[in-house]
Amino acid sequence: MQMIPTRIHGILDYLIGILLIIAPWLFGFANGGPAQWVPVFLGIFVIVYSLLTDYEFAAVRMIPMPVHLGLDVAGGLLLAVSPWLFGFASVIVWPHLLVGIVEIITAACTYRRPGQAAA
């Protein structure tokens, strides 16, 4: 069900990117391992591909919105399973799992074209 305009999605992209980058220090899991670096790298990646997406808050409109949403889903999946995939589930799980799920849901609920509105 598409109900999030790309304009709102763009704002959320940058906020989630920043949250992912600062989360290890904000939530106390900046231990130098994968629990710290997976969200930091994904946060940087989210900001970079957001700057290159064909929507309202891009610097250069190169990446089509459906590709951007696919990257959101892939990144959300990676983030959600990263505690088990990279072996730090005994240390921390919830921030990675919850933000990953939010990314997937946000992508699923976003319009596929900039400027598209509810009919």
Secondary structure as UniProt FT lines:
FT   HELIX           6..26
FT   TURN            27..28
FT   HELIX           34..51
FT   TURN            56..57
FT   HELIX           65..85
FT   TURN            86..87
FT   TURN            89..91
FT   HELIX           94..108
FT   TURN            114..115
//
